Amino acid sequence: MSSSIEQTQKGGDESTNVQAGQVVIHQHALTYSDVKEIALDVFRNNFELLSKVAAQTARKRAEEITDEFLAELRKRNPDGLNKAESPQFQLNLLTLQREYVRSGDKDLAKLLVDLLIDVTKENRRTVLQIVLEECLSVAPKLTGQQIAALAVIFLFTYAMASSVDSPEVFCGYCGFALPFIDSVSKTETTYRHLEYSGCGSISVLSADLEGVLLSSYPVLFSRPFTTEELQQALPELVGSNVIVRSPFQDGAFQFRIADHAGLEQAIAGAGFDSAVWTKAKDFLNARKLGNEQVRAKAVEWVPQLNSLFEIWDNSSMRQFNLTSVGLGIAHAAVRSKTGFATNLSIWMH
């Protein structure tokens, strides 16, 4: 296999070509056809030593992944096409082509395409860019079960949704996890390998899934209250827009925001001081459900969660903390499979 990357470039009618070693620099914007030719040149110049039969399979897969990547790039970050002549772009593209040529795994292809598109959005050397490029190298070393585990841990312990304030919205959010739950493994090898690959670490501390849900969605997993109960505990909030009718019990109420941080902001935004927030937090905590009730409610709303509770209880999933690389791979896996629309930079401070 050749270690060099050569390029064949063609100048347009209004372009200036400057030869610099093996790199030709254009002063005009690259067309889609230009970029596709560059991308396929990257493949041709790096897979030339394969046998005839292997080369045919490799060429077919390389063209598939290149077409998929360029189509998504043109749709999601068209400016990224202009980076096709850069060494960084071509080396990352080579990783994409090489790993799909090797495995032919469609899910891995989508995940890698998602990662590489995010790389092209970074215009300078940032922590996010470094993490994404590392994800490109690490993701192919993981099994589908291991990637599924990262995705589920990400969704339930890192990507809480403050809009989850009813069973219907909770079911909708859990929909992002459902494509992964059946693939999650509880074997110790799964999490040891994830740790070895730099995707996370197994902590001495553990958190049960009931506690995770209760911490993330305290309003959803607490008892609604009457006007009289609110009047006694928090008379300041009676009639305010912080309070809404409960979907669980006729004539009862609940807080409008699903999590503690959002509720604190809502109370402050309504003009109340921190003392009111402290009382509201204490009031909410006193009404939270027990673990058995949390589990029963969650499984009632999303029956597929029953198997996840079992896996969580009996594996290192309950102790696993994601690194930036683990977050990046999990985020790309969820987005590429479900369209989960969040920006990874939220977790890369």
NUDO-17677 format. One record per residue: x, y, z of N, C-alpha, C in turn. Coordinates in steps of 0.001 Angstrom, whole numbers, padded with zeros to 6 digits, always signed. Example, Ala and Ser with C-alpha at 12.3 -4.5 7.8 and 13.67 -1.06 7.14 Angstrom:
# NUDO-17677
+013190-005690+007800+012300-004500+007800+013200-003300+007800/+012850-002250+007080+013670-001060+007140+012900+000030+007870/
END
This chain:
# NUDO-17677
+000844-001195+000000+000000+000000+000000+000875+001239+000000/+000541+002145-000860+001345+003362-000937+001043+004262+000231/+002079+004867+000782+001870+005762+001924+001715+007196+001485/+001938+007486+000203+001824+008860-000272+000424+009127-000774/+000055+010388-000795-001241+010794-001317-000978+011755-002463/-001235+011313-003695-001033+012155-004849-002366+012740-005270/-002333+013836-006020-003570+014466-006446-003522+014778-007922/-004623+014620-008600-004766+015061-009972-005762+016201-009960/-005311+017393-010298-006161+018582-010212-006309+019212-011579/-007458+019821-011836-007715+020490-013108-008170+021908-012827/-007517+022858-013482-007884+024252-013287-008995+024660-014220/-009913+025490-013720-010988+026011-014550-010502+027166-015400/-011432+027729-016170-011054+028814-017075-010549+030039-016348/-011030+030243-015105-010651+031454-014379-009867+031123-013134/-009082+030038-013203-008318+029639-012038-006846+029805-012293/-006089+029872-011194-004637+029933-011257-004103+028742-010514/-003270+027938-011163-002714+026744-010544-001302+027018-010089/-001006+026720-008867+000331+026904-008315+000838+025540-007881/+001891+025033-008536+002417+023712-008199+003332+023818-006994/+003049+023041-005962+003869+023047-004747+004131+021613-004356/+005225+021043-004922+005483+019631-004686+004398+018820-005353/+003642+018005-004573+002556+017211-005122+001194+017857-004903/+001156+019083-004392-000106+019749-004092-000341+020859-005093/-001506+020882-005703-001878+021954-006612-002934+022796-005926/-002694+024073-005805-003600+024972-005091-004387+025793-006098/-005703+025761-005995-006559+026538-006891-007030+027810-006194/-007215+028843-006970-007753+030077-006411-009237+030223-006735/-009868+029147-007216-011309+029181-007445-011950+028116-006563/-013255+028290-006310-013976+027326-005480-014073+025999-006208/-013888+024932-005490-013966+023600-006088-015414+023234-006385/-015629+022590-007524-016959+022072-007829-017146+020724-007147/-018385+020265-007133-018668+018954-006548-017903+017864-007296/-017840+017981-008614-017111+016996-009424-015622+017005-009105/-015062+018220-008881-013658+018324-008493-013395+017541-007213/-014254+017776-006238-014061+017156-004922-014214+015636-005031/-015179+015183-005819-015362+013739-005967-014137+013109-006617/-013553+013781-007620-012365+013249-008268-011185+013176-007301/-011035+014220-006472-009984+014216-005456-010195+013054-004486/-011457+012890-004050-011768+011847-003078-011459+010460-003625/-011786+010216-004873-011513+008900-005462-010030+008720-005749/-009324+009821-006026-007867+009735-006169-007218+009290-004865/-007748+009793-003750-007230+009374-002447-007327+007860-002320/-008480+007313-002723-008639+005852-002670-007675+005156-003627/-007653+005583-004893-006850+004886-005897-005367+004858-005533/-004866+005931-004981-003445+006025-004673-003041+005320-003382/-004045+004780-002652-003718+004137-001382-004195+002698-001282/-004807+002175-002330-005248+000788-002314-004753+000046-003549/-003658+000533-004118-003203+000008-005395-002576-001378-005313/-002197-001841-004118-001500-003117-003999-002431-004292-003685/-003729-004047-003623-004660-005139-003352-004757-006066-004562/-005060-007326-004317-005252-008270-005412-006466-007853-006243/-006598-008455-007413-007651-008040-008340-009040-008180-007731/-009325-009330-007138-010661-009549-006559-010893-008606-005382/-009905-008510-004501-010042-007608-003350-010173-006169-003809/-009457-005804-004872-009502-004427-005365-010877-004072-005892/-011571-005040-006513-012916-004775-007028-013887-004477-005887/-013810-005293-004838-014665-005061-003665-014311-003738-003002/-013008-003487-002876-012552-002251-002236-013029-001037-003018/-012907-001100-004351-013312+000038-005184-014808+000303-005037/-015592-000768-005053-017051-000608-004912-017396+000036-003572/-016794-000455-002501-017088+000110-001183-016581+001543-001050/-015408+001809-001601-014849+003171-001515-015741+004156-002247/-016252+003755-003398-017147+004645-004147-018451+004856-003394/-018960+003805-002767-020197+003920-001976-020026+004930-000845/-018962+004755-000057-018785+005626+001109-018433+007044+000692/-017709+007187-000409-017360+008518-000906-018615+009249-001367/-019469+008554-002127-020715+009177-002586-021601+009577-001415/-021697+008676-000416-022529+008976+000761-021980+010179+001522/-020673+010203+001723-020055+011313+002453-020237+012635+001719/-019954+012662+000419-020036+013924-000324-021476+014426-000428/-022430+013500-000563-023830+013912-000607-024255+014545+000710/-023857+013924+001833-024186+014485+003145-023437+015786+003393/-022196+015853+002939-021406+017074+003124-022022+018228+002362/-022437+017989+001129-023061+019052+000341-024360+019520+000979/-025063+018599+001634-026332+018955+002275-026123+019660+003609/-025172+019187+004424-025033+019678+005796-023915+020705+005994/-022926+020696+005139-021844+021675+005260-021186+021878+003898/-021881+022538+002965-021342+022700+001609-020000+023418+001565/-019743+024296+002532-018447+024980+002564-017299+023999+002768/-017591+022851+003360-016556+021861+003606-015965+021282+002334/-016694+021397+001209-016171+020897-000065-014883+021615-000455/-014752+022868-000043-013574+023647-000407-012321+023240+000352/-012474+022312+001317-011308+021849+002073-010696+020577+001473/-011234+020145+000332-010857+018849-000223-009385+018748-000579/-008721+019880-000834-007313+019840-001206-006370+019814-000007/-006916+019996+001186-006043+020058+002359-005598+018663+002784/-004362+018516+003262-003897+017211+003737-004779+016644+004836/-005237+017510+005734-006063+017039+006845-007354+016403+006328/-008009+017057+005377-009244+016531+004788-008979+015164+004162/-007904+015066+003381-007631+013833+002649-007225+012681+003570/-006472+012979+004607-006098+011926+005549-007318+011410+006298/-008225+012323+006699-009451+011888+007367-010344+011110+006416/-010407+011545+005158-011185+010825+004157-010613+009430+003936/-009301+009330+003948-008654+008028+003788-009045+007085+004926/-009123+007605+006140-009574+006790+007279-010990+006288+007036/-011859+007175+006578-013248+006814+006280-013301+005698+005234/-012564+005874+004140-012567+004888+003065-011963+003560+003523/-010835+003650+004205-010131+002435+004629-010997+001580+005543/-011660+002216+006525-012423+001438+007495-013681+000829+006883/-014303+001544+005935-015482+000953+005293-015071-000120+004293/-013968+000101+003597-013460-000931+002693-013171-002202+003478/-012626-002055+004663-012262-003212+005488-013476-003964+005995/-014503-003264+006463-015619-003926+007146-016885-004052+006317/-017184-003059+005481-018445-003049+004757-019650-002844+005651/-019430-002426+006887-020490-002247+007881-021242-000936+007613/-022520-001049+007272-023307+000137+006909-023498+001094+008082/-023752+000534+009270-023939+001401+010438-022652+002148+010771/-021524+001453+010690-020244+002109+010926-020010+003193+009886/-020374+002926+008644-020198+003922+007586-020964+005202+007907/-022216+005060+008331-023026+006237+008656-022428+007004+009827/-021951+006270+010820-021344+006898+011990-020093+007681+011592/-019236+007077+010779-017992+007740+010358-018276+008947+009473/-019266+008835+008608-019666+009975+007775-020116+011128+008663/-020923+010822+009667-021406+011856+010584-020241+012543+011289/-019272+011757+011752-018101+012321+012426-017288+013202+011487/-017049+012729+010268-016194+013476+009352-016853+014781+008906/-018155+014781+008767-018842+016035+008441-018645+017058+009556/-018731+016607+010799-018480+017527+011908-017033+018030+011896/-016089+017175+011516-014696+017611+011418-014563+018745+010411/-015247+018641+009285-015124+019664+008247-015702+021012+008670/-016528+021014+009715-017109+022277+010193-016138+023086+011046/-015069+022427+011496-014091+023114+012338-013038+023786+011457/-012933+025105+011577-012027+025863+010719-010670+026139+011355/-010485+025693+012560-009190+025845+013216-008992+024662+014160/-007789+024535+014645-007466+023416+015524-008114+023637+016888/-009113+022872+017208-009840+023001+018461-009876+021655+019165/-010265+021692+020430-010439+020439+021172-011473+019566+020474/-012546+020193+020000-013601+019433+019331-013063+018741+018086/-012270+019436+017295-011697+018825+016096-010778+017654+016445/-009951+017840+017455-009040+016768+017887-009832+015551+018341/-010885+015775+019119-011713+014673+019610-012380+013942+018451/-012932+014692+017509-013629+014072+016385-012688+013224+015534/-011476+013723+015320-010510+012947+014540-010096+011680+015290/-009999+011765+016600-009699+010570+017388-010863+009575+017310/-012084+010097+017294-013259+009227+017168-013237+008456+015853/-012775+009088+014785-012686+008425+013484-011789+007191+013557/-010743+007278+014367-009804+006158+014500-010291+005094+015473/-011005+005513+016515-011410+004581+017571-012686+003819+017223/-013665+004484+016622-014963+003851+016358-014849+002529+015602/-013974+002411+014589-013871+001133+013885-013333-000018+014739/-012772+000296+015900-012240-000741+016782-013300-001290+017734/-014522-000768+017626-015596-001162+018531-016622-002024+017810/-017269-002907+018559-018360-003703+018016-019656-002899+018066/-020662-003408+017355-021965-002759+017397-022544-002731+018797/-022303-003783+019583-022785-003828+020958-022135-002751+021816/-020851-002542+021604-020136-001535+022386-020585-000123+022025/-020804+000124+020748-021298+001434+020320-022707+001660+020859/-023524+000607+020873-024878+000717+021431-024827+001087+022909/-023900+000488+023643-023758+000808+025069-023396+002276+025254/-022466+002780+024460-022092+004201+024540-023297+005085+024259/-024073+004723+023237-025236+005531+022859-026258+005601+023983/-026535+004470+024620-027539+004437+025688-027058+005211+026912/-025803+005017+027287-025254+005762+028426-025314+007263+028150/-024962+007645+026948-025011+009065+026555-026417+009635+026694/-027401+008924+026173-028770+009447+026163-029367+009571+027555/-029019+008637+028454-029672+008654+029764-028868+009370+030852/-027579+009562+030657-026817+010215+031726-026149+011517+031313/-026118+011812+030018-025459+013047+029576-026391+013978+028806/-027327+013435+028051-028143+014259+027156-029570+014409+027653/-029724+014762+028923-031061+014916+029467-031818+016010+028708/-033120+015812+028536-033954+016776+027815-034862+017509+028799/-034650+018809+028937-035431+019582+029914-036897+019697+029523/-037241+019349+028287-038634+019438+027829-039461+018221+028220/-038828+017226+028850-039553+016001+029213-040408+016267+030449/-041665+016620+030217-042548+016958+031331-043851+016171+031313/-043927+015153+030445-045128+014318+030371-044734+012940+029857/-045568+011931+030100-045253+010589+029598-045064+010558+028086/-045850+011356+027359-045753+011368+025903-044388+011880+025450/-043920+012948+026072-042619+013501+025699-041499+012548+026125/-041665+011915+027270-040672+010933+027733-040573+009781+026726/-041706+009288+026249-041712+008214+025255-040999+008670+023979/-041248+009915+023589-040602+010441+022400-039096+010502+022548/-038637+010934+023720-037190+011011+023945-036575+009614+023987/-037228+008694+024640-036708+007320+024714-036638+006675+023338/-037412+007205+022394-037361+006689+021035-035974+006758+020433/-035154+007723+020878-033785+007808+020373-032939+006630+020858/-033303+006060+021997-032530+004957+022572-032994+003587+022089/-034246+003471+021651-034806+002164+021321-034016+001400+020251/-033462+002060+019225-032703+001294+018232-031440+000637+018791/-031020+001058+019994-029780+000549+020565-029987-000450+021702/-031122-000377+022382-031308-001142+023618-031150-002640+023405/-031725-003174+022333-031649-004622+022102-030231-005097+021806/-029343-004166+021431-027967-004558+021092-026997-004419+022261/-027435-003778+023335-026544-003536+024459-026194-004845+025155/-024921-004988+025490-024444-006194+026179-024147-005886+027640/-024321-006889+028487-023972-006701+029888-022671-007413+030257/-021982-007973+029265-020736-008675+029562-019655-007697+029999/-018829-008133+030910-017772-007283+031443-016772-006911+030353/-016580-007813+029396-015635-007549+028308-016024-006307+027526/-017305-006087+027355-017787-004907+026618-017229-003622+027212/-017329-003497+028513-016946-002248+029172-015438-002167+029401/-014799-003322+029567-013341-003325+029682-012703-002874+028375/-013269-003338+027257-012714-002940+025967-012991-001461+025687/-014161-000992+026060-014463+000433+025904-013493+001279+026722/-013173+000798+027904-012204+001500+028745-010830+001475+028091/-010416+000317+027606-009122+000170+026946-009023+001076+025704/-010130+001248+024999-010140+002044+023771-010191+003541+024022/-010295+003935+025290-010312+005355+025620-011677+006000+025551/-012738+005177+025553-014097+005713+025454-014723+006029+026809/-014088+005584+027874-014651+005839+029188-013872+005113+030264/-014392+005184+031467-013745+004509+032588-014797+003915+033502/-014432+002792+034117-015335+002128+035069-015028+002675+036457/-015978+003368+037026-015795+004022+038319-016108+003078+039466/-015581+003412+040644-015941+002641+041842-017341+003017+042298/-017817+004173+041860-019161+004618+042201-020140+004120+041150/-021375+003913+041535-022375+003441+040585-023675+004205+040784/-024469+004234+039730-025767+004911+039787-026806+004013+039142/-027871+003703+039879-028920+002886+039274-029731+003741+038310/-030363+003103+037347-031095+003828+036309-032281+004586+036896/-032899+004024+037932-034001+004740+038587-033531+006086+039124/-032356+006083+039759-031810+007325+040294-031439+008302+039201/-030931+007788+038095-030580+008648+036957-031824+009338+036416/-032905+008576+036248-034143+009159+035730-034734+010168+036710/-034689+009842+037977-035236+010741+038984-034449+012037+039052/-033123+011939+038918-032284+013134+038938-032492+013990+037692/-032678+013327+036556-032830+014054+035292-034214+014661+035138/-035243+013960+035592-036629+014390+035379-037422+014369+036685/-037034+015203+037641-037683+015158+038959-039171+015490+038921/-039584+016358+038004-041002+016708+037926-041814+015528+037400/-041292+014850+036395-041992+013725+035795-042175+012591+036797/-041190+012390+037649-041226+011285+038613-041469+011803+040030/-042462+012657+040159-042886+013129+041484-044411+013190+041515/-044945+013240+042715-046400+013283+042870-046916+014682+042557/-047982+014814+041752-048567+016138+041519-049160+016690+042810/-049513+017951+042796-050006+018583+044034-051277+019380+043763/-052018+019599+044853-053251+020388+044771-052932+021862+044991/-053914+022708+044704-053746+024140+044949-053507+024398+046426/-054214+023638+047281-054066+023825+048725-052644+023482+049179/-052094+022395+048656-050721+022008+049022-049718+023058+048560/-049924+023591+047362-049032+024638+046857-049184+025914+047697/-050420+026250+048048-050665+027444+048849-049959+027353+050196/-049921+026173+050750-049283+025998+052046-047765+026048+051956/-047205+025444+050907-045746+025346+050800-045130+026509+050036/-045804+026972+048970-045228+028008+048087-046313+028983+047639/-046834+029784+048554-047916+030703+048171-047492+031680+047082/-046171+031954+046976-045680+032903+045977-045973+032439+044546/-046013+031108+044351-046139+030576+042990-047575+030275+042577/-048528+030445+043482-049926+030213+043131-050323+031192+042021/-050829+030654+040914-051253+031505+039797-050140+031927+038862/-048900+031554+039151-047784+031955+038286-047657+030995+037099/-046896+031424+036077-046732+030559+034903-045714+029443+035127/-045183+029354+036350-044274+028262+036686-045063+026983+036954/-046372+027133+037212-047241+026014+037556-048181+025708+036393/-048346+024417+036070-049278+024000+035017-050097+022815+035521/-051153+022492+034814-051980+021342+035181-051210+020045+034942/-051426+019096+035822-050721+017816+035720-051417+016877+034734/-050649+016168+033897-051258+015185+033002-051608+013880+033720/-051222+013756+034988-051398+012511+035718-052677+012450+036540/-053186+013600+036966-054292+013595+037931-055193+014792+037678/-056463+014546+037487-057418+015634+037260-057442+016585+038450/-057421+017865+038165-057492+018873+039214-056187+019117+039942/-055126+018386+039581-053823+018556+040239-052880+019364+039344/-051743+019757+039935-050793+020614+039229-049371+020073+039372/-048483+020618+038558-047069+020286+038655-046263+021494+038170/-044954+021436+038347-044111+022505+037823-044030+022395+036303/-043865+023536+035649-043860+023587+034196-042583+023017+033595/-041467+023146+034296-040167+022714+033778-039789+021374+034388/-039155+020503+033570-038941+019118+033996-037760+018899+034917/-036716+019742+034822-035505+019482+035612-035188+020643+036552/-034266+020400+037480-033950+021399+038503-033381+022680+037904/-032437+022551+036983-031790+023740+036424-032796+024609+035680/-033642+023971+034875-034642+024737+034134-035669+025375+035049/-036036+024653+036110-037014+025189+037048-036451+026400+037785/-035189+026318+038171-034556+027453+038839-034561+028687+037938/-034252+028486+036671-034250+029594+035727-035652+030159+035532/-036649+029281+035477-038025+029727+035284-038511+030553+036470/-038157+030115+037659-038563+030846+038866-037897+032218+038911/-036607+032244+038564-035905+033527+038520-036481+034423+037429/-036812+033818+036277-037378+034582+035172-038748+035148+035484/-039462+034502+036409-040775+035010+036813-040675+036116+037856/-039435+036457+038235-039222+037573+039144-039076+037210+040600/-038927+035902+040911-038794+035484+042306-037325+035339+042681/-037026+035504+043967-035634+035425+044408-035230+033985+044718/-033994+033805+045117-033443+032466+045342-034129+031741+046507/-034691+032490+047433-035368+031859+048563-036579+031055+048082/-037264+031574+047073-038418+030863+046514-037952+029589+045809/-036836+029692+045093-036301+028499+044430-035925+027434+045455/-035332+027824+046558-034949+026865+047592-036179+026146+048142/-037232+026895+048385-038467+026284+048885-039089+025358+047827/-039023+025775+046567-039574+024960+045486-038807+023646+045349/-037490+023723+045479-036674+022514+045373-036984+021555+046513/-037105+022074+047709-037432+021230+048859-038817+020603+048706/-039760+021401+048210-041118+020922+047991-041128+019792+046962/-040378+019975+045881-040310+018967+044831-039627+017694+045331/-038530+017832+046033-037796+016672+046542-038642+015845+047509/-039485+016526+048272-040331+015814+049233-041419+014997+048552/-041663+015289+047277-042738+014613+046560-042214+013584+045548/-040902+013366+045507-040352+012447+044507-040757+011006+044808/-040874+010221+043766-041257+008824+043881-040076+007973+044341/-040355+006812+044898-039306+005868+045255-038815+005132+044014/-037688+004436+044157-037098+003757+043004-038050+002765+042343/-038772+001992+043139-039686+001001+042562-040785+001678+041751/-041270+002818+042250-042312+003544+041524-041763+004158+040244/-040525+004670+040310-039898+005246+039119-039766+004183+038036/-039286+003025+038436-039105+001937+037474-040437+001494+036890/-041429+001356+037727-042743+000913+037262-043338+001907+036264/-043220+003199+036584-043743+004229+035687-043011+004215+034348/-041679+004159+034399-040879+004203+033176-041209+003014+032267/-041339+001825+032853-041637+000629+032055-043076+000653+031553/-043975+001226+032348-045368+001367+031895-045417+002232+030634/-044656+003328+030637-044669+004243+029490-043862+003705+028312/-042722+003076+028603-041839+002546+027545-041469+001114+027926/-042238+000113+027525-041996-001273+027944-040590-001784+027618/-039982-001275+026543-038642-001743+026175-037593-001401+027219/-037913-000462+028115-036953-000092+029152-036765-001203+030179/-037684-002156+030223-037551-003228+031209-036237-003984+031027/-035886-004293+029775-034620-005003+029528-033429-004118+029840/-033562-002809+029616-032451-001909+029926-032201-001839+031428/-033264-001818+032217-033087-001838+033670-032309-003084+034091/-032639-004228+033483-031959-005477+033825-030473-005411+033481/-030167-004904+032303-028760-004788+031894-028026-003804+032776/-028660-002679+033041-028044-001628+033864-027722-002150+035255/-028636-002919+035815-028447-003456+037163-027323-004480+037240/-027066-005170+036127-026167-006319+036167-024941-006171+035270/-024495-004949+035091-023299-004722+034265-022578-003469+034739/-021418-003235+034151-020644-002032+034480-021224-000782+033859/-022324-000904+033143-022993+000266+032588-023341+001251+033711/-023705+000746+034865-024102+001587+035987-022916+002353+036571/-021697+001968+036169-020493+002610+036697-019671+003319+035627/-020167+003341+034388-019331+003771+033273-019460+005272+033008/-018320+005955+033024-018267+007385+032718-017618+007580+031352/-018248+008348+030480-017730+008548+029129-016623+009596+029101/-015613+009351+028292-014608+010369+027982-015131+011204+026813/-014347+012197+026400-014750+013018+025257-014865+012172+023996/-013984+011190+023838-014053+010301+022677-015324+009441+022743/-015630+008914+023910-016858+008137+024074-018097+008963+023771/-018085+010215+024225-019207+011118+023941-019337+011367+022448/-018188+011594+021789-018215+011878+020361-018761+010717+019550/-018336+009503+019877-018809+008322+019157-020292+008079+019449/-020671+008206+020709-022078+008001+021078-022976+009014+020378/-022563+010270+020389-023340+011333+019752-023515+011054+018263/-022434+010674+017591-022502+010391+016157-023380+009170+015877/-023289+008156+016727-024093+006945+016540-025584+007261+016648/-025952+008044+017661-027364+008382+017855-027866+009267+016724/-027080+010253+016358-027527+011167+015299-027620+010463+013946/-026630+009612+013636-026632+008955+012328-027762+007947+012197/-028220+007390+013311-029277+006375+013261-030664+006942+013488/-030772+008054+014238-032100+008554+014612-032358+010001+014227/-031322+010728+013799-031503+012143+013496-031491+013038+014717/-031031+012525+015845-030937+013277+017104-030218+014610+016869/-030927+015713+017008-030395+017016+016600-029853+017810+017785/-028625+017542+018155-027942+018356+019153-026518+018592+018675/-025903+019629+019216-024541+019963+018835-023572+019360+019851/-022593+018610+019371-021624+017948+020267-020856+018954+021112/-020709+020164+020630-019930+021169+021366-020520+021463+022743/-021783+021119+022963-022415+021314+024279-021621+020576+025354/-021056+019419+024991-020335+018589+025970-018826+018756+025874/-018351+019667+025023-016920+019852+024829-016496+021247+025254/-016687+021570+026526-016356+022905+027017-014843+023073+027135/
END
